[in-house]
Amino acid sequence: MSRSIKVALAGNPNVGKTTLLNHAAKTNLKVGNWAGVTVEKKEGFLNYKGHDIHFIDLPGIYTLEPISEDEWIAYNFISEEKPDIVVNVVETTNAERDLLLTTELLECGIPMIIALNMSDEAKRIGIEVDSKQTSALLDVRVVKTNGRNGDGVQELLDTIIECADNPKPPKKITYSVQVESALAAVESLGHDGALDKRTLLARLAEGNGENQEKQKLENFFKKDIKSVIKDERYAFAHGFYNEVFKKKKNTARDITDRIDKIALHPIIGFFIFLFVIFMLFKISFDFSTPFMNWTEGVITNLFAPLVLSLLSNIGAGKWLPEFFSQAIVGGVGFVITFVPLVGMIYFLLAILEMSGYMPRIAFIMDRFMHKLGLHGKGMIPLLLGFGCNVPAVMATRTLENKRDKLLVMAMIPFMSCPARLVVFSFFAVLFFAHPAVVIFGLYFLGIAIGLLTAFILRRTAYRGRLSHFVMELPPYRIPRLRTVLQIVWVQVKSFLYRAGTVIFAASVVIWILLNTPPNLKSQSDSAAAYVGKAITPVLAPIGIKDWRISTSLIPAFLAREIVLSSMGTIYSVNVQKKSTKFHFIPELENQVKQLGEATKSAFESLVTPGLQSMQTEEGDQGLRNVIRSSFTPASALSFMIFLLLYTSCLATVAVMAREGGKKFAYLFLVYSFVIAWGVAFVVYHIGMLI
Amino acid sequence: MVSLREIFSKTDDETIAAKETGSPSDGKKTLKELKVGDTAQIVGFLKQNETVQKIEAMGLRPGKKIRITQKLGRGILVKTNNSRIVITSDVAKNIEVK
């Protein structure tokens, strides 16, 4: 086995690096954070023709002169970790811009492969590239690729191996006579052997000690050294572009401009945005509800009876079937029911992102956000927050200004994520006649509290003028179903993983505590009840008086959906068992038929206007009835508000501590508790009066 | 409270700029003054800073032909070659055009 080849993917933002990597490494991505916004380097491993290839997908950058944090990550990797090969992904349609980064990468002297991506799109709009000439001029290998269908990826992998077997640095770029002679002089001063061009240029620009060259050049060109170097790079990139890229007269009309005429229209564009957001929620609720009901049916009517009958056949004792139906089905199974909903939200967010609409939202919303003292770019992390707060917090790295970054970070946890929705949709259906209205209300309450937080921070800790805004809008692209499904799968997998690990562990611990000490007469004498009763005084003022609920809240700090699994475990002890006869084959047939019906009603729901989901109530009536008896509508609402606003998610707090500092994260945690408790208190007491 | 009418109307920057100076930047025409649909050529930058470095790398360089495709609030959508770049008016007023 040969040693692994370290390959860095570098390129401008939105050139399709991640998509190429997905094609190359299939779903074998080690870190599956949000696609599109690559803010952390992602890795992929691949064994290809006996070689181990280790891909590192860097955040998109325009230049090796970093400003924002994601740019620093890419820069540090290239300059310090020195990959074996750099694959420079160039968007062929925008090559003139992309070649600046290419020039800077060439200076580093690392063996390079240029991937001319989106070559089909370039051909369509009349741009032709001479890849042979490119290769000859720069001494690099050139491959034409197409991220959309994976064309050229095979060739790219072959080229990587060929390049690793026979590595050679790219041809040295030659700048103007003046600069070159200055560089030669700088090099002769150094005593540390041959240096790459980039290091030499950096030393030239420092201009300290015996190094007089900086002064000479500045005098000659009559501008500062940074501009001199910059202009040399641009001149090279421009000259090179004219040499190998030929642009024919463009006859194809640009679809993006035509869509933007409407989508970015000052008034129509705003309503389109509202419509898109409405559809995002409508589709995720309405489309997934039939499937959620179906999943619940499969678990309670097929899977659980199957395992229970197997257990009784092998003559298992009393506690094993109890453990199974209470901790596994009641706890973990309960949470798994919500997979269709979670998957659907990620599906739609991925489409929004990959179609190119997401950054346009930042542009459309900046004029409103700006009035509130917020940066338009902050819209993107906030929207991602509806998917999961963790990648949303990481996405704040694209904001250049620290103040804007922390401001948005303090708003994100109030954006309700699917884990919370899972809890809301359960309680809202149980206690309210119009559950959809309640859920929308909670989402808006979250947004309102987020805005209020920003408003307070802008007037206290984060005063000052709003920073400027520079952002590229990518062309519209039709997202590839396969890539979207890959993203959905990564997210669903992590949801299932949590269900199988943390949620499972929490359910088991709670189940054990419920049964300690052994042979209890009443559950309210158990250890679990003892713990719950201890914190009830804090929660009683907001209407949470039942120990079974306060006990469920404790493990929920790991992840919010644990509230349901814990409650499922605690309450399922009280549920009367139905003793119906179970026959596997007919039940299986029944479930398959149900799936067909679920699919039919899911698609039907798409054509009906307005929100209509969560009107049905079926399945585990027993559990619902017991839970219903421990809440009133007012206390259920207060409970949901508390769960919405309190940052009850270990992963979010951890990522906030990493991105914004420990102090920031802990202060925020306290703040979110206070505000959650306060709002819940007010709502509960108003609710009691009605 | 910010009224809806106010949000759809002019931005703070515009009102501030109108108060600050009668004639912007000693007779030089800047990108900020262009209207939707206008085309122009970038001449240079009035001040050098990090933002200039960034927008140059994004393709807004002296000599480039640009077209203003949309303006929303303080945001200006500029098209050059095949890229579309949004900049705010405080960035645009630093870009000299002809």
Interface residues (C-beta under 8 A of the other chain):
Chain A: Y62 T63 E65 I67 T93 N94 E96 R97 L100 L101 I125 S227 K230 Y234 T256 D257 D260 L264 P266 I267 G269 A362 F363 I364 D366 R367 F368 H370 K371 L372 G376 H468 F469 V470 M471 E472 L473 P475
Chain B: V2 E6 I7 F8 T11 D12 Q48 E50 T51 Q53 K54 I55 E56 A57 M58 G59 R61 T69 Q70 L72 G73 R74 G75 L77 K79 N81 N82 S83 R84 I85 V86 I87 T88 D90 V91
